[in-house]
Amino acid sequence: MSFWSRLQRTASSRRHAEEIRDELQFHLDMDVASGRDPREARIRLGNRSRIEEETRAVGIVAWIESCAQDVRYGWRQMRRAPVLTLAVLLSLTIGIGANTAIFSLLDAAILKPLPVPDAKQLRILEWTNDGYPPGLENINGDTTIAAGRFRASSVGANVYRRLARQQTAFDALVGFADPVPAALALDSSSAEQVSLQYVSANFFQGLEVAILGQPFRDEDDRVGAEPVAIVSNRYWIGRLGGDPSAIGRAIRINNVPTRIVGVAPPQFFGVHPGQWSDVYAPLAARVAFRPTERAADARGENDRDWWIRQIGRLKPGLTDEAARAALDPIFRGLASETTGSVDEKKIPALVVEPGARGLAALTPRDTSALWILMALVTVLLFIVCTNVANLLLSRAVARQRESAVRLALGAGRLRLLRQHAIEIGMIAIVGGASGLALGYVLAHGIHALFETGRDASYSFDLHLSARVLWFTAGSATLTAILFGLAPAIRGARADLHDVLKAQSRGIVGSRLRGARLLASVQVGLCLAAIVAAALLARSLQTIERVDVGFDRDNLAYVSVNPWQAGYTAERMPAYLDRARDELARIPGVVQVAPLEVRLLSGSGNAAGVVVPGRVTRPSDHANFNHVGEHAFETLGIPLVAGRAFEPADRQPNSQAVIVDERFARLFFPDRSPLGGRFGFNQKDPERYEIVGVVGDTFYNNLRNAPQAVVFLPYYWSSTAGIGGASTGPVNFAVRARIDAGQLAQAARAALASVDPAVPMSDFQTQTHLIDRILRTERLLGFISGAFGLLALTLVGIGLGGFLMYAVARRTNEIGIRMALGATRSVVIRDVLTEALVMVGAGVALGLPTAYAMATALRSQLFEIQPVDPLAIAGALAGLMLTAVAATLIPARRAAAVDPLIALRAE
Amino acid sequence: MSILDIYMAKPDNLQGALDVLVMKTLCRGAQHGFAIAAEIQQSSDDVLKVEAGSLYPALHRMTEAGLLKAVWRTSTAGRKARYYELTSKGRRRLTESEKRWHEVAAAVARVLRTA
């Protein structure tokens, strides 16, 4: 019985069962009709359902039996060619593994919905306005200028609370802030840095996340209420031993007594994939937890500080537009109260965005980097497919005689096809399974590269999800079809006449046309992959060699956060002077200076610049940084003119600032900047006087064109921002001649000797900070380089394998030619020519593909054009080298052919 | 008889005997299961009683193996019944098996005579 009818019958197994039942009923009826008592007839028939079952089983068992036979046969075939089998499985493992790895990352970072019920109903609320809304002091979170309008995501606490109460379009409107670092102490022991997220009282109920213990109540979200917290499952297991009695326990957050009321569920990380909050607290607790800046500070929420993002669960059946239309008037009413604006155009307007995946985990650049990697591994998988197809095809040709004989002996073509399909299926299953394992390991490795150092902002949940499993199964199946189809058809199509007639030579040459084409396609794909890898590597190299304007080696930053230990602004200067002196005393330390923003750390401050007598343009911006004395010596920034900071500058009313040459060129093009005055707002355009000019530096990133930088003296004041250093951590830049590990250890000890309650909160070398901001570039460079090398290796194996096979098939021909006087070098040249023709065809195919790929890469390239001669030349050279290397063994094999033996085999 | 036994069956044990009897019965023309059982019983003078529990799995297995062909046809009594007929492959198999059986039977007989 053929495969198809079996398949058909399996599909209609119910009808088959009915047929058997009818047949048995007929048997019974006939027995009765022939005069037997019905009861006796039934007894004679026996257990009907058992007979039915056994009869049905006949078909399935027979099929399984013959499949098992095919599996055993396939297994024997594989064992007969262990090298080939190993090469095939290894290629598949690499191809599928790489795809699984990148897909797991893509899935975890970009595709996976939030781990909450019915995530597709979630919407994120943002707003746009005609320029920065007047009256606001601060806007947290992402702010962009899109289509000429200012766009932001955060609102004030008052706006959020009233909007959440008054709106009706969402089942719940939830508010939350971006996680902030906080000091958490479990008992009298020293505090530990945790990630704290302020959330609205309805956060967990609104997202339908079940809390162990108590979710927040509305009364918890009031200024002055007893501070309460919910800890993440990770923190609960890791720090509280998963002890249920932790609920109700008293802890201290930023030195404020707080009670734990609940534990979040295991997979819940908040609304920002990749960022895991350790502790959640009600929005109003922000007032209580804020480090005391001055004892007499008024305690209350500042409505001009917009820091709360909103996400809502849309009511079923409502469109986004309907929700926006319902909420917008309420929102605008509330917003205009705060901004005091009456101009229609200057009142923020709501935007409703999809929120199923929460906040975007990656920047657009990182997202495109992941997609590029996905494209690269897809190319790699295609190379694997052609490689495996070629290897199997050559074997199928070799097995054609066997197939032809089996056909002649009466085996069905479909049966032969099934034999091949089962073998390919076996290969795909083994390759897929080992690919999955490799992918799992690779994904974690790449993830570790992503998540450099203590920076856990890209910490994704990489548990093998059903989606990843489906993806792997899907790619293994697709791969099997791609690599298996041609060999299977070739195997089943064997024509006895042709094959037996052809014996072991001749005709075969033309049969290799398909394999030759595949090898060329493979070379083309490989070229595209290595051109991409070469471009990314060149780009990484270029950006790593950028002159940053200061001495990046032997420079480290030691950070402390005295605010968290309860220091007030009044006590800060004395502490910091002592800390700096202790650090400077460490043997090997050359120079120490405090500063607010660590250079090239990815973050920083910028402000608009106003120069008296100059028309202010929207682009008049400068980055600024507060630095202590000796900062320029410590960082290695040359002083070009004027003077550096002196202790006398360290006071709130100081007017002295130092600017870089770019600032001088930009704002004082025709005169000496020394003595020049400017301000950061229109109200006070003569606030600062330039006392010195230093060399240009890159400020917080290397990709964008550097902006002008203003240096202000480092002092401590009660208000954050331009007025003075904020209540964030204090960073000491340390230039030292000793290695980083030693320095970190010595610095920790030095700081402990100043005040044990203020531990070193961070230690970073400048090179590590630079590595971190170049994370995407490095990731792309390394991984695409690794994949490019893999692609080259695979192509080498593919080419070499093909040529070996071609030489083996042509042993007789070569023998005859050598007998007729061809020299070894001629034979070698022929093999080489054959390889180069294939590579040449591949290059012709690959160049346009490479160009398309390079164009897609454009956004990732730093000062490198998509058509980069060096990258293309490098890729071509690599390919040629691989081709020649792949030809070596087959060529030697061909040259070693002994004419006598070759001819005797005839 | 377990499922496995059906499948491990070789033509030279009892299972094979039933196959030969069925094929022999069918070489005289297509028949449904009940008629096959009745005919075997009859022609063996009631010595061989074919159980439905052995017969139907055997019929289906032989159909799978391509020895028999099954079709639904209206029986003499005017009801739809599943008729089995011998395929050419079945016919060849019958010839082989018959020959084998005669040899085995003769051999057994010789052993019994001399012992």
Contacts between the chains, C-beta under 8 A, distances in Angstrom:
chain1	res1	chain2	res2	distance
A	1	B	63	7.9
A	1	B	64	5.6
A	1	B	66	6.6
A	19	B	82	7.0
A	20	B	56	7.1
A	20	B	60	7.7
A	22	B	80	7.4
A	22	B	82	7.6
A	23	B	32	7.9
A	23	B	33	6.3
A	23	B	56	6.8
A	23	B	81	7.6
A	23	B	82	4.8
A	24	B	52	6.8
A	24	B	56	6.8
A	26	B	32	6.9
A	26	B	33	7.7
A	26	B	34	6.9
A	26	B	75	7.8
A	26	B	79	6.5
A	26	B	80	7.8
A	26	B	81	5.1
A	26	B	82	7.4
A	27	B	33	5.5
A	27	B	34	4.6
A	27	B	37	7.8
A	27	B	52	5.9
A	27	B	56	7.9
A	29	B	79	7.4
A	30	B	32	7.8
A	30	B	34	4.1
A	30	B	35	7.7
A	30	B	77	7.6
A	31	B	34	6.7
A	33	B	77	6.7
A	34	B	38	7.6
A	44	B	52	7.8
A	45	B	52	4.9
A	46	B	51	6.4
A	46	B	52	6.0
A	46	B	53	4.7
A	47	B	53	7.3
A	50	B	53	7.0
A	51	B	52	5.8
A	51	B	53	4.9
A	51	B	56	5.8
A	51	B	57	7.3
A	54	B	1	7.7
A	54	B	3	6.3
A	54	B	6	7.3
A	54	B	53	7.2
A	54	B	56	7.9
A	54	B	57	4.7
A	55	B	56	4.7
A	55	B	57	4.8
A	55	B	59	8.0
A	55	B	60	5.0
A	56	B	60	8.0
A	57	B	3	5.0
A	57	B	57	7.8
A	58	B	6	6.8
A	58	B	57	5.4
A	58	B	60	4.4
A	58	B	61	4.5
A	58	B	64	6.1
A	59	B	60	6.7
A	59	B	64	5.6
A	61	B	3	5.9
A	61	B	6	7.5
A	61	B	7	5.7
A	62	B	7	7.3
A	62	B	61	6.8
A	62	B	64	4.7
A	62	B	65	7.3
A	65	B	7	6.1
